Amino acid sequence: MDRDPARWAELRALLERLLDGTPAQRATLLADVRRGDPALASELSRLLRLEPRARHFMDPPGEPRAGERSSPWAGP
């Protein structure tokens, strides 16, 4: 990815729109971006694939996430 500050600002703005959108809105926006700038769309797609892993990055350690059990021995 280009290190140009304007390029990063564009990527960040688009990424925020994508993260705020529904899956259908994400697909539409990515398709629009891909038509104009395939490299930017590829970078956005890569970052979106990381989102599920990063969602709970700042959670305190030891606390289960929503829908997770606190230990392998805990009941459902």
N, C-alpha and C positions, 0 to 999 in steps of 0.2 A: 504494500500500500504506500502510496505517495506520502511524503512527510510535509507536504505543503499545508500550512495552517488553514487556508480556505477549504482545502479538500477535507481535512479532518472535521471542520465545522459542518460541512455538508453531510458527511457521513454520520456525525453525531445527531444532527437534526433529523435525518431520515431514520436512523436507528430508533430514536425516541418515538417517532410516529409509528414505526413498525411494532414496537413493544406495546404501545397503547392500543393497537388495533386488534380486531378479531382475526382469526386465521384466514378468513376470506379476504378481509381488507389487506392483510399482510401479503397474500398471494397477488392481489391486484397491484398493489404498490410496487412489489418486487418486479413484476412483469413490466410495469411502466419504466422503472429504473433500468432494467436489463436492456430494453429497446434503445435507450439513450446512452447507457454506460455499462457495458457488461462487466467490466472489472469492478466497478463500485457495487453492482448487484451481487457479484460473487463474494466480496468482502462482507457485505451486509448479511448474506446467507450464512456465511461462516460464523459471524458473531451471533446470529439468531440461534444457531445450533448450540452455542455455549450457554444460552440464557437459562435453560432448566437447571444446569449445574450451578450457576451463579446466583440463582434466586435466593438461596438461603445462606449465602456467603457470610453475612454478618450476624447470623443467629448465634446466640451464646452456646458454647460447647456443652454437650451433655443433655441438652433439652431436645426432646423429640420434635420433629417437624410435624405439621398437620398430616394426619393419616399414617404416621409411622408409630411403631411400638417403641417403648423406651428401652427394651432389651429383647434379645432373642427368646427369653423365657417368659416374657409378659404375655398375657392373654390378649385376644382381639379387642 
